[in-house]
Amino acid sequence: MKTIYFLALITFFGFNVYAQENTDKILKQLDAKTSFYGDIAQTIWNYAEVGYQEEKSSALLQKTLQDEGFSIETGVAGIPTAFIAEYGSEGPIIAVLGEFDALPGLSQQAIPVKKSDGKKAGHACGHHLFGTASTAAAISVKNWLKDNKVKGRIRFYGCPAEEGGSAKVYMTREGLFNDVDIVLHWHPGDKNASNPGAALANKSAKFRFYGVSAHAAGAPEKGRSALDAVESMNYMVNMMREHIPQESRIHYVITDGGRAPNVVPDYAEVYYYARHNKRDVVINIFDRIVNSAKGAALGTDTTMEFEMIGGTHELLPNLTLQKVMHKNLMAISGFKYTEDEKLFATKISKSLGKKTLDTKYSEGVAPYKLNARAYGSTDVGDVSFTVPTVGMSAATWVPGTPAHSWQAVAAGGTSIGTKGMMVAAKTLTATAIELFSNTDIIRDAKAEFDKSRGTNFKYIPLLGDRAPALNYRN
């Protein structure tokens, strides 16, 4: 009777030592499988498959989860490489997001000098680590639920094509997150941090112009250059930069500008991104970009069409959840470099123009900040406007490393990447266990979510009703 009273007492005061002991046991088991999960991550690093083409990467994560007793639903939202894995049949649903797409043109060996490994792509955003750590966390939480006979469902979302393909938007649009209580995610980075997330809303499209080919010297008057139209559009958009909010970002690449200088190009294509921290501003900027394309076609006597490729919301932070995740990250903390890792990191740091190597936030955790600034975009934004969502970053790269760089690819292929990945896996695991152990946090997070989103909010995907852009990397 005294034992029952003691358990009730410590649970009442929010400190269940038995729950903590069980959490510590699960985290130790997770630590023991570092090599196992490191091998999975390195296999995906070597696959280096780009968006919507991640057949082998997706299959490997599916098999890993299926072997642990998860049920698997494949090809969700009309995307062959997207999947959902779930364990449990009743209780709260905690979801973990996992990504696994690489970036084209960033092939790199796992060495501290720039050198291609001969592939067409590279994991310059660390998604091989992202998907693997989230898989590891889902399995660890499953083990905790099973060992402690706790009612709850842990669900893993295999999310392809984050890099411009907006897979989570299609998954959100299909209602695949509608029954979820809380979503957890993380991202590789150059420091351990768990601050309220920020990300820019984004709209992207490919603009295609059609003209008339002709001999550029012999009969130029008979030609109508599609490349002229692209260049005219780009000129107008660049002029427009002066007249948009300064926090905005616009980028483009000419993906097809013709084949030979002496042939007037009858086809040309340019790929555009527009970003801002408010989706309404992005919509306005994108509409003006479309008008520039229309004007360019009119002025060059060509025709134009455009295909929406991606569109994402900004992130909606949830401070209730963020404080819980930050507390768990602080408890887990970071990791120390071995001498070999320190030598590698020092060389990478010098390649970035750094005079010294500062590992303070690899070994520890960056201070908690409320005023996070956004520079990139993520389709997690759409998820965050559908269900309370929380994330963190882990130091999988050498301090000072920017995403989408050869230095990020290199570190992600080493033990530095694996160590940072396991920090994320343990933090996600500990956070999910705490949410299952104290469902009052889920209740409070939902209340904050409803208030932040607003009572009249209606989710409208920025990419409209188009089907998934499965060939956008072709």
C-alpha positions in Angstrom: 0.0 0.0 0.0 2.9 2.4 0.8 4.4 1.6 -2.6 1.2 2.5 -4.4 0.9 5.7 -2.4 4.5 6.7 -3.2 4.0 6.1 -6.9 0.8 8.2 -6.9 2.6 11.0 -5.0 5.5 11.3 -7.3 3.3 11.1 -10.3 1.1 13.9 -8.9 4.1 16.2 -8.5 5.1 15.5 -12.1 8.3 13.5 -11.4 7.8 9.8 -12.0 11.2 8.3 -11.2 10.1 4.9 -12.5 9.2 6.5 -15.8 12.6 8.2 -15.9 14.3 4.9 -15.2 12.5 3.2 -18.0 13.4 6.1 -20.3 17.0 5.8 -19.4 16.9 2.1 -20.1 15.5 2.7 -23.6 18.1 5.4 -24.3 20.9 3.1 -23.3 19.5 0.4 -25.7 19.4 3.1 -28.4 23.0 4.0 -27.7 24.0 0.4 -28.1 22.6 0.3 -31.6 24.6 3.3 -32.8 26.6 1.2 -35.3 23.4 -0.5 -36.6 21.7 2.8 -37.3 25.0 4.4 -38.5 25.3 1.7 -41.2 21.7 2.4 -42.4 22.4 6.1 -42.6 25.7 5.5 -44.5 23.9 3.2 -46.9 21.4 5.9 -47.7 24.3 8.4 -48.0 25.8 6.2 -50.7 22.5 5.8 -52.5 22.1 9.7 -52.8 18.7 9.5 -54.5 17.0 12.8 -55.4 13.4 13.7 -54.7 10.7 11.2 -55.7 13.4 8.8 -56.9 14.4 7.4 -53.5 13.2 3.9 -54.1 16.2 2.1 -52.3 16.3 4.6 -49.5 12.6 4.4 -48.8 12.6 0.6 -49.1 15.5 0.3 -46.5 13.7 2.4 -43.9 10.4 0.5 -44.5 12.1 -2.8 -44.0 13.9 -1.6 -40.8 10.5 -0.6 -39.4 8.6 -3.6 -40.6 11.2 -5.9 -39.0 10.4 -4.2 -35.7 6.7 -5.0 -35.9 5.4 -1.8 -37.6 2.6 -2.0 -40.1 3.5 -0.3 -43.4 1.3 1.6 -45.8 3.2 2.4 -49.0 2.6 4.8 -51.9 0.5 7.2 -49.8 -0.8 10.5 -51.3 0.0 9.1 -54.8 3.7 9.2 -54.2 5.5 5.8 -54.7 8.3 6.5 -52.2 6.1 8.0 -49.5 4.9 5.7 -46.7 3.5 5.5 -43.2 4.6 3.0 -40.5 2.7 2.5 -37.3 2.8 0.5 -34.1 -0.1 0.4 -31.7 -3.9 0.4 -32.1 -5.2 2.8 -29.4 -4.3 5.8 -27.4 -2.7 9.1 -28.4 -0.9 9.3 -31.8 2.6 10.7 -31.8 4.1 11.0 -35.2 7.8 11.3 -36.2 8.8 12.7 -39.6 11.6 11.3 -41.7 13.2 12.5 -44.9 15.7 10.8 -47.2 16.2 12.8 -50.5 19.6 14.1 -51.7 20.4 17.2 -53.7 21.5 17.1 -57.3 25.0 18.3 -58.3 26.6 17.9 -54.8 28.5 14.7 -55.1 31.3 14.5 -52.5 33.5 12.1 -50.8 33.7 11.9 -46.9 37.0 13.8 -46.8 37.8 17.3 -45.7 38.6 18.6 -49.3 36.3 19.1 -52.1 36.3 16.0 -54.3 33.4 14.3 -56.1 32.6 10.7 -55.5 31.3 10.3 -59.1 27.6 10.4 -58.2 25.0 12.8 -59.6 23.8 13.9 -56.1 24.9 14.2 -52.5 23.2 14.4 -49.1 24.1 18.1 -48.6 21.1 18.6 -46.2 21.7 15.4 -44.2 18.4 13.7 -44.9 20.1 10.3 -44.8 20.6 11.1 -41.1 17.2 12.6 -40.7 15.3 9.6 -41.9 17.5 7.1 -40.0 17.4 9.0 -36.6 13.6 9.3 -36.9 13.3 5.6 -37.6 15.5 4.8 -34.6 13.4 7.0 -32.4 10.1 5.4 -33.6 11.5 2.0 -32.9 12.7 3.0 -29.4 9.4 4.5 -28.5 7.7 1.4 -29.7 9.9 -0.7 -27.4 9.0 1.6 -24.5 5.3 1.3 -25.2 5.5 -2.4 -25.5 7.7 -2.9 -22.4 5.6 -0.7 -20.2 2.2 -1.7 -21.6 1.3 1.9 -22.3 -1.6 2.7 -24.6 -0.4 4.8 -27.5 0.5 4.7 -31.1 3.8 5.7 -32.6 3.7 6.6 -36.3 6.5 7.2 -38.7 6.0 9.3 -41.9 8.4 8.5 -44.7 8.5 11.8 -46.5 10.3 12.1 -49.9 11.4 15.1 -51.9 11.6 17.8 -49.2 14.1 19.6 -51.4 11.6 21.5 -53.6 9.2 18.6 -54.1 6.8 19.4 -51.2 5.8 15.8 -50.5 4.5 16.7 -47.1 2.1 19.2 -48.6 0.5 16.5 -50.7 0.4 14.2 -47.6 -1.2 17.0 -45.6 -3.6 17.8 -48.4 -4.7 14.1 -48.4 -5.6 14.4 -44.7 -2.9 11.9 -43.6 -2.1 14.0 -40.4 -5.7 14.7 -39.4 -5.9 12.1 -36.6 -2.4 12.8 -35.2 -2.0 14.4 -31.8 1.6 15.6 -31.9 4.3 15.7 -34.6 8.0 15.5 -33.9 10.8 16.3 -36.3 14.4 17.3 -36.4 17.0 18.5 -38.9 20.8 18.1 -39.3 22.8 21.2 -38.6 26.0 22.7 -37.2 24.8 22.9 -33.6 22.5 21.2 -31.1 19.5 23.5 -30.6 15.8 23.3 -29.9 14.3 26.7 -30.4 10.9 27.7 -31.7 11.2 26.9 -35.4 11.1 29.4 -38.2 10.9 28.8 -42.0 10.0 30.8 -45.0 6.9 30.2 -47.0 7.7 29.2 -50.5 6.2 28.9 -54.0 8.1 27.5 -56.9 7.4 26.8 -60.6 9.0 26.1 -63.9 8.3 28.6 -66.6 8.4 27.3 -70.2 8.6 29.4 -73.3 8.0 28.3 -76.8 9.2 30.2 -79.9 10.3 29.5 -83.5 13.7 28.1 -84.4 15.7 29.5 -87.3 19.3 29.9 -88.5 20.7 32.6 -86.1 22.8 34.2 -88.9 21.1 33.1 -92.1 17.4 33.9 -91.2 17.2 35.5 -87.8 14.1 37.5 -88.7 12.2 34.2 -89.0 13.1 33.1 -85.5 11.4 33.9 -82.2 13.8 33.1 -79.3 12.4 31.4 -76.3 15.7 32.2 -74.6 15.1 35.9 -75.2 11.8 35.4 -73.3 13.5 33.8 -70.4 16.1 36.5 -70.2 13.4 39.2 -70.5 11.5 37.6 -67.7 14.6 37.4 -65.5 15.4 41.1 -66.2 11.9 42.1 -65.1 12.0 40.0 -62.0 15.4 41.4 -61.0 14.0 44.9 -61.4 11.1 43.9 -59.2 13.5 43.0 -56.3 13.6 46.8 -55.4 9.9 46.8 -54.8 9.2 43.8 -52.6 9.6 43.4 -48.8 13.3 43.2 -47.9 12.9 39.9 -46.1 11.8 38.3 -49.4 14.0 35.9 -51.4 13.7 35.1 -55.1 16.0 32.6 -56.9 16.1 31.1 -60.3 18.1 28.8 -62.6 17.8 28.5 -66.4 17.3 24.8 -66.8 17.1 24.9 -70.6 18.5 27.7 -72.7 19.0 26.1 -76.1 21.7 23.8 -77.5 23.7 25.7 -80.1 24.4 29.5 -80.5 23.7 29.4 -84.2 20.1 28.1 -83.7 17.4 30.4 -82.4 16.1 28.4 -79.4 12.4 27.5 -79.9 12.2 26.2 -76.3 13.6 27.5 -73.0 12.8 26.9 -69.3 13.6 28.8 -66.1 12.9 27.4 -62.6 11.9 30.0 -59.9 11.5 30.1 -56.1 9.8 32.9 -54.2 10.0 33.1 -50.4 8.9 35.2 -47.4 8.1 34.5 -43.8 4.4 35.1 -44.5 2.6 33.0 -47.1 0.3 35.9 -48.2 3.4 37.9 -49.2 4.7 34.9 -51.1 1.5 34.5 -53.0 1.6 38.2 -54.0 5.3 38.0 -55.1 4.7 34.8 -57.1 1.7 36.4 -58.9 4.0 39.3 -60.0 6.6 36.8 -61.2 3.9 35.2 -63.3 3.0 38.6 -64.8 6.6 39.1 -65.7 6.6 35.8 -67.5 3.4 36.9 -69.4 5.0 40.2 -70.3 8.1 38.5 -71.5 6.2 36.2 -73.8 4.2 39.1 -75.2 7.3 41.2 -75.8 9.2 38.4 -77.6 6.3 37.0 -79.6 6.5 33.7 -77.9 4.1 31.7 -75.8 4.4 30.7 -72.1 3.1 28.1 -69.7 4.2 27.4 -66.1 4.0 24.3 -63.9 3.7 24.7 -60.1 6.4 22.5 -58.5 6.2 23.3 -54.9 4.5 25.5 -52.3 4.9 25.5 -48.5 3.6 27.3 -45.5 5.9 29.0 -43.0 6.4 27.1 -39.7 3.9 27.6 -36.8 5.8 27.2 -33.6 4.4 25.6 -30.4 6.1 26.8 -27.3 4.4 24.2 -25.0 6.1 21.5 -27.0 9.3 23.4 -27.6 10.1 23.7 -23.9 9.7 20.0 -23.4 12.0 19.1 -26.3 14.6 21.7 -25.3 14.6 20.2 -21.7 15.2 16.7 -23.1 17.9 17.9 -25.5 19.7 19.7 -22.6 19.6 16.4 -20.6 21.0 14.4 -23.5 23.5 17.1 -24.5 26.1 16.7 -27.2 29.2 14.7 -27.9 33.0 15.0 -28.0 35.1 14.7 -31.1 37.8 12.0 -31.2 41.3 13.1 -32.2 40.6 11.9 -35.8 37.3 13.7 -35.9 38.9 16.9 -34.5 41.5 16.8 -37.3 38.8 16.3 -39.9 36.7 19.1 -38.4 39.6 21.5 -38.2 40.3 21.0 -42.0 36.6 21.5 -42.8 36.6 24.6 -40.6 39.6 26.1 -42.4 37.9 25.5 -45.8 35.0 27.6 -44.5 37.4 30.5 -43.7 37.3 29.9 -39.9 40.5 30.5 -37.9 39.5 28.3 -35.0 37.2 25.3 -34.4 34.5 26.0 -31.8 32.8 22.9 -30.7 30.8 24.5 -27.8 27.4 23.7 -29.3 28.5 20.3 -30.6 29.5 19.2 -27.1 26.6 21.1 -25.5 23.4 22.8 -26.5 22.8 26.3 -27.9 20.9 28.7 -25.6 17.1 28.7 -25.9 15.9 31.6 -28.0 12.4 32.8 -28.9 13.3 35.0 -31.8 14.5 32.5 -34.4 15.0 33.8 -37.9 14.1 32.0 -41.0 16.2 31.7 -44.1 15.2 28.4 -45.7 11.9 26.7 -46.3 10.4 23.3 -45.4 7.2 21.4 -46.2 7.0 20.7 -42.4 5.4 24.1 -42.4 2.1 22.7 -43.8 2.2 19.9 -41.2 2.6 22.5 -38.4 -0.6 24.2 -39.5 -2.5 20.9 -39.3 -1.2 19.4 -36.0 0.9 20.8 -33.1 4.5 20.3 -34.3 7.9 20.6 -32.7 11.5 20.2 -33.9 15.2 20.6 -33.2 18.6 20.5 -34.9 21.5 18.3 -34.1 25.2 18.9 -34.7 25.8 16.5 -37.6 28.1 19.0 -39.4 31.3 20.8 -38.4 30.4 24.1 -36.6 29.9 26.9 -39.2 29.0 24.6 -42.0 26.1 25.9 -44.2 23.5 23.5 -45.5 23.7 22.5 -49.2 27.5 22.6 -49.2 30.1 20.0 -50.0 31.3 20.3 -46.4 27.8 19.2 -45.2 28.0 16.2 -47.5 31.4 15.3 -46.3 30.7 15.4 -42.6 27.4 13.6 -43.1 29.4 10.6 -44.4 31.6 10.4 -41.2 31.2 9.4 -37.6 30.5 13.1 -36.8 27.2 12.8 -38.7 26.4 9.5 -36.9 27.0 11.0 -33.5 24.9 14.0 -34.1 22.2 11.8 -35.6 22.0 9.8 -32.3 21.6 13.0 -30.3 18.5 13.6 -32.4 17.2 10.1 -32.1 17.5 10.1 -28.3 15.9 13.6 -27.9 12.9 12.6 -30.1 12.6 9.3 -28.1 12.7 11.1 -24.7 10.2 13.7 -25.9 7.7 11.2 -27.2 8.0 9.1 -24.0 7.3 12.2 -21.9 4.2 13.1 -24.0 2.8 9.6 -23.6 3.6 9.7 -19.9 2.0 13.1 -19.3 -0.9 13.6 -21.7 -1.7 17.0 -20.1 1.2 18.3 -22.2 -0.7 17.2 -25.4 -3.8 18.9 -24.1 -1.9 22.2 -23.5 -0.1 22.0 -26.8 -3.4 21.6 -28.7 -4.9 24.6 -26.8 -1.9 26.7 -27.8 -2.1 25.4 -31.4 -5.8 26.4 -31.7 -5.1 29.9 -30.4 -2.0 30.4 -32.6 -3.7 29.2 -35.8 -6.9 31.1 -35.2 -10.5 30.0 -35.1 -11.2 30.9 -38.7 -8.1 29.2 -40.2 -8.7 27.1 -43.3 -5.8 25.1 -44.7 -5.2 25.9 -48.4 -2.1 24.3 -50.0 0.0 26.9 -51.9 0.5 24.4 -54.8 -3.2 24.1 -55.4 -4.7 20.8 -56.6 -1.9 19.7 -58.9 -0.8 16.0 -58.6 2.6 15.3 -57.0 5.4 16.6 -59.2 7.1 13.2 -59.5 9.3 14.2 -62.4 10.5 17.6 -61.1 14.1 16.3 -60.8 14.2 15.0 -64.4 
